[in-house]
Amino acid sequence: MSRHLRTSSKGKKVSSTWLLINSAFLALYTALAGFFIYKMYAHHFLAFRNINHIVAGILIAIFVFSVVLIILKKAKFFTTFTLVLFTLFTSAGLYFVQSTVQVAEKLNKTASYSEIEMSVVVPAGSDIQDISQLGQLQAPVNNDSENIQALLSDLKVQKNLDLVPEPVDSYQHAYENLLSGGTQGMVLNSAYSSLLELSDADYASKIRTLYTYKITKEVKPSVSENKKDEHTNPNVVNIYISGIDTYGNISTVSRSDVNIIMTVNMDTHKVMLTTTPRDAYVQIPDGGANQFDKLTHAGIYGVETSMKTLENLYDINIDYYARINFTSFMQLIDVLGGVEVYNDQAFVSRVGGYEFPQGPITLNSQQALGFVRERYSLQGGDADRGRNQQKVISAIINKLASVDSITNFSTIINSLQNSVQTNMPLESMMRLANTQLASGSSFTVVSQDVTGTGSTGQLPSYAMPSAALYMMSLDETSISAAKQAIRNTMEGN
């Protein structure tokens, strides 16, 4: 009798232990599953083919099933196994959702502001060691007044200095005067550094910085007065892709060497990539004072100015932009296992010295960087480089749109957040992603580029008025054809 009581007591103790264990797992599962379901619906994840409803139904059914088994004290081991399994499942799902949300927020956050470094510089061999010793200063106060005034105001606060620059018409003229002894110092906007390199590749070694002030501005895309298209189909978007090559923060203002309008029609699964040459001679609004200049120079006034320039050129709305640092973005190709493109002409790249034969070629990240940067070895120069950039971007798009990319999800999003910024909100990203997953179809990616006639020193530059720069006068017939092709893609033709 005593042994029977001890056995019964031991059985009850074991049963109570399993009850506590399963209750604890149930509480953990309930919290994670509830949070996952909330996040899934709040951010429109898996919102295609009723997958989100099916997943939510399964998770709720597991909860109810486990509660019943725990109350009835049945299938203790099976209950534990089920709760552990689905706790791991919901944890993975929650990580997936939360990681995507955080990356999207970071991409949006860096796109919400831009950074410019304003400096006071002197010749590298100058005897002036401190800005308080500076008696003469030049700056293009009429062309870049807002940024220059911000620098002077900071100098007043930090150094109690009231510097009044002598006006010149460009940073280039100020730099030339600095080297010739026409001024002791000059103000320099970091966005113009790459322009000065065009006329003097060693300019950075010839100046010395006395004072630097970083300006952070909120990016507010301008509304173009000339836009004619007001499309309302949420499955049709125009995205401006700005390719830059800058070190440091991706929000740093710089020239845009790659200018592509990506027109996406999710209803027809067609993508049109329209490339405008960086040397295209176009009218630049805002900081460009509606003067004609190279398209790449629009970037020094901010990404919003580049967008507005292209909106005016093609008479369209550009819904969003993505600014890509090509050096780091190309690393994504290794994560995707390389990309294959068709090379129209054999050449050797200056970057990396890679040999690219004519025909289908497979590229890793370093090869792709050499492939998209090269223009001097190509018959069509910058126009051919633009086509090669389109090919690589097309290959990346199709790889990212494939189911296989989900297995590398974590690595992919980490690569993107370090090389891309965009003002496209997560809601829009998910709408496009869900539409793609619902269809299961691959994209048809077609490309076009506008053409023109190039010349050196024949057309004036607003940003660099005394430089003899290469410019391309765009052919009006080519522009008209590009406009129509964009519109056809948007309308599903």
N, C-alpha and C positions, 0 to 999 in steps of 0.2 A: 504493500500500500504506500509505504514511504517512497519507494523507487518510482512508482507511478506518479506521485505528486511532484517529485523532483523533475521527472521528464516533462510533465505537463507545464510546470513552471518555466523550465528551460525553453520549451517550444513557444510559450507566450512571450518570453523575453526576446527570442529571435524574431518572432513576428512583429513585435513592437519596434525592434531595431530596423527591420526592413520598411516598416511603415514610416518611420522618421526619415530614412534615407530617401524613399520614393517621394515623400512629401517635400523634402528639400529640393530634390531634382525637379519636381513639378513646379515649385515656386520659381526656381531659376528659369525653367523653360517658359513658364507663363510670362515672366518679365521680358525675356529676350524675344519671344514670338510676338508679343503684343507690340513691342517697340519696333520690331522688323516690319510688321504689317502696317503700322502707322507710317513709317518712313517710306515704305514701298508705294503706298497710295499718295502720300504727301508730295513725293517727287516723281510720280508717274513711272516708276520702274516696272518692267514686265507688263506694261499696259498694251498688250497686243494679243489677239486670239484668245482673250479671256484668261491668259496665263496668270495674271495677278489674282483674279478671283479664285482660280483653281488652287493656287499656292495658299492663299488665305484660308480656303475651305479645308485643305488638308491639315494645316497647322491647328485650326480650331477643332477639327475632328480628333486629332491626336490628343489635344487637351481634354476633351470630353471623355474619350476612351480611357485615358489614364486615370481621370478622376473616378470613373466607374470602377475600374479594376482596384484602385486603392481603397475605395469604400467597401467593396466586397472582399477585400483582402485576397484577391485571386492573382495568379500568374505574376508573383512578385519579381522573379528574375526577368521575365519578359517585359514587365513594366519598366524596370530599371534600364534595361537595354534600349527600349524604345525611347525613353526620355533622354538618355545620354546621346543617342544617335541624332535625334531631332534638335537637341540643344546645340550640338556641333553644327548641324545644318543651318539653324537660324543664326548662329554666331558667324558662320562664313557669309551668309546672306547679308547680315547686318554690316559686316566689315566691307563687303562689296559696295553696298549702298552708301555707307558713311564715307568711304574713301573717295567715291565718285563725287559726292556732294562737296567734300573738302577741296578736292582738286578744282572743281568747277568754280567754287568760291574764290580760290586763289587766282585762277585764270582771269576771273572777272575783276578781282581786286587790283591786280597789277595793271589791268586795262583801264581802270578808273582814274589813273593819274599818270602824269609824265614827269620826267626829271631832266633838268638842264643844269649844267655847272657853268656858272659865270665866274670868270677869273680876271685878275689884273696881272699882266705879264710884262716883263722887260727883256731886253736882249740877254742872251746867256752870259755874255761877258761884262754886263753892266756892273758898275760899282754900287748901285742902289741895292741895299740889303733888306730894307723895310719899307712898307708902303707909305709910311709917314714921311719918307725922304723924297717921295715922288712929287715933282713940281709940274709935270706936263703929262697929259693923258689924252688919247684919241679914242673915239668910238663912233659907230654909225647910229647916232642917237635918233635919227628919223626913221631908220629901217627896223630897229629892234628896241624901241623906246621902253616898252614895258619891262623887259628883262634887264635892261641896263639900269633903269630907275630902281628896280628891286635890289640890284647889287649896290648902288650908291646909297640907298636907304639903310641897308645892312651895315655898310661901312660907317655911316653916321652913328648908328647905335653901338656897334662893336668897337670902333676905333675913334669915334668922335671926329671923323674927318669929313669935310665938305669938299669933295672933289667935283670939279666941273669940267667934263671932257670937252675937248675941241671936236666939233662934228666933222665926220668924213662920210663918204657915201657908201662905204662897204667895209667889212672886216678885212678884205683883201688889201684895200688901200691903206688901212691902218697898219697892217703887217708889213707892207712894203716900206712905209714911212718909218716904222720901228727899226727895220734893218738898215735903212739908209741914214739914220740919225735924225730924221725929221720930227721925232717925238721920243720922249723918255720911256713911255709906257703905253699900253693899249688895253682896252677891255676885249675879252675873248669869250664868245659863246661856244661851248663845247660841241654843239651841233654843227658848227661851221668848220671844225678841225679837219674833217675829211675833205672839205672843199679846198682848204689851204694846201693840203697834200697834193692836189692836182697840179698846182703851180710850183710847189717846192716839196719834194718827197722827204726832205730832211728838216722840215720846218720845226718839228718837235724838239730837235736837238739845238735849235738856234734861239729858243726862248726859255725863260725861267719864270715860274709862277711866284708872285708875292702874296696873293690873297685869293681865296676861292669861296664862293657861296653857292650852295645847291638850292635850286628853286624847284618846288613840287607844285604842280598844277593839276586841277581836276580836268579830266578830258570830257568835253561835251561836244559831240559831233555836231557840226554846223548844219543848218537846214539850207539846202541849195535852192536858190530862187528859180533855177531853170529846169528843175526836175519835172518830167512830164508823165512818168509812170507812177501810178498809185495802185499797185497790185494788192489784192486782198486775200488771195489763196494762201493759207498758212503753210501749204506743202511746197510753195515756191519761194526760194530765198536767193538773194544776191549777197555774196560774201566777198569782201575785199581782202585779199591775201597780200600782205606786205612783207617782203623778205628783206631782212636786215642782216648785217654781220657786225655786231658790236660786242665789246667785252663789258662785263659787269651786268648791272640790272637791266632786264629786258625793257623796262619802262624808260630807259634813257632815250631821249630824242635823237634821231639820226636820220640820214638819208635812207630812202627806200630803193634798194637796187633791183628788187623784184616786185612787179605790180600786176597782179592777176585778179580779175573778177571771176569768181566761181559762181555760176548760175546753176542752182540745183532745183530740179523738178522731181519731187518724190512720187508724183502720180505716174510719170512716164519713166522714172528711173534713169533720167538723163542728166548729165553734168556737162556744162559748157565752160571751158576755161578760156578766158579772153586775156591775152597778154598785151600790155602796152609797153613798148620799149622804154627803158629808163632814160634814154636820150631824147625822147619825143619832146618836141617844142610845143608846149601847151600853155594856156592861160591859167595862172595859179592865183586863187583868191586869198582872202584873209591876209596872212603875213606876207604873201607874195604880191600884195597890192594890185591884184588883177593884171599883173604884167606877165609877159611871156618868158618862159625859162624852161630848163630841162625838167622833166617830170620828177626825176630823182630828188631835185632840190625842194619839192613840195614837202618832203618828209622832215626837213629842218624846221618847219613851222608847226609840226605835229601831225599825227596820223589822221586827225580829223580834216586837215587841209588836203592831204592826199586823197581821202575819200571824196571830198567835195569836188576836187579837180576832175576826178574820173566820172562822178555823177553828171557834172556839166558836159563832159566830153561825149558821154553816151546817152544822155537824156534818160537816166534811170534813177530809181532809188537803190541805194546800197543799204541793206538791212543791218548787217553786222560786219565787223572786221576781225581778222585774225592776224596778229603780228608775229612773225616767225623768225627766230634767230637760226639761220640755216646751219651754222657750225654745230650747234647742239641738237637741232632738230634731226639732222641726218643720222644721229646715233640711234634714233628710233628704228632705223632700217635693220640694224643688227638684232634688235628685239623681235622684229617680225620675221627674222630668218632670211634677210636679203630680199631684193626686189628684182624683177626681170623687166627690161625695157628693150625696145628695138632702136638700135643706133643707126642713123641714116648715113653717116660718113665716118670713116676711120680717122682717128686723131689721137694725139698724145697730150694729156693735160699738163699745164704748168704746175698746178697744185698737185703734188704727189708723184708727178711723172708717170701716170698710169697710161697704158696703151689700150685704147678702145677700138676693137675691130668693127667693121660694118656688120650689121645683123643683130640677132638677139644676144643680149649680154646680161649677166647676173651681177648685181652690184652689192657690195657691203657698204657700210657707212662712209668709210674713207674714200672708197672709189666713187660713191655717189656724190660726195662733196666736190671731188675733182671734176666730175661729170657736169654738175650744175653750175660750176663757177667758170668753166672755160669758155672763152669767146675768141681769143686771138688765133687759135688753130682752126677755127671753123670758117667755112666759106662764107656763110651769111653773117658772121660776127655776132653781134648782140641779139639779132633776131633768131639765129640758130640756138644761141644759149637759152633764150626764152622758151623755145620749143623743147629743149632738153629738160628744163625745169618743169615744164608741163608734164612730160613723160614720167618723171620721178614722182611728182605729186599724184598723178593718176594712179600709179602703181601702189603708192602708199594708201590712197583712199580705198582701193579695192581690197587690199590686205586687211585694213582696219575694219572694213565692212563684212569680212568673212567671220564665220563662227569660230574658226581656229584662233582668232585673236583673243577670244575670251579667256583661253588658258594662260595667256600672258598678261592678263588684265592689270595686275598690280605693277608690273614693270613698265607697261605701256603708259599708265597714267603718271608714274613718276617721271618718265621721260618727257611727257607732254608739259608737265607743270614747270619744268626748268627751261623750256625752249619756246613756249607759246603763250600768248596772252590774247584774250578775246572778250568782246563785250556781249557775246551771245549768252543769254541766261540759261541756266540748267533746264528750265522748263522747255525752252525751244530745242535744246540739244536732245532731250528725251523724246520730244514729239517726233523729231526727224529719225531718231534711232528706233523708236517703236514702229514707225511706218516702214522702215527698212526691214526690221525683223519680221513684221507681219507678212511682208511680201515674199521674203526669201530670195528676191531677185538681185542679181549683180547689176552694178551701174554701167551704163554706156557712157564713157567719157570721151568727149570730142574737144578739140582744141582749135583755136584760131589766134592770129596775131595781126595787129594792124601794121601796115608798112608805110614807107615814105622814102624821102631822099635825104641822105646825110651830107653834111658839109662841116668844115672846121673854120671857125673865125668869121663866118658870114652872118651869124645871128647873135644879137647881144643877150647877155645873161643879167637878169636883175640882181641875183645874189652875188655874182662875180663880174661886174661890169667891164673890167679891163682885161679879162682872161679870154684867150682865143680857144673856145671850147667846141667839142664836136656836138652838133645838134642834128636832130632828124625832123624835117618838115613832113608831117603826116599827110598821106594821100587822102583826099576827101572821099573818094570812091571806096577806099579801104575802110574808112570810118563808118560810112553808111552801111556797108555790107556787114560790119561787125555789130552795129546797132540792130540790124534786122535779124541777125542770127541769135542774138541775145533775146530779143522779143519772141522769136519763134520757139526758143527753148522754154521760155516762161509760159507761153500759151499752149505748149504741148504739141506744136507742129513739127 
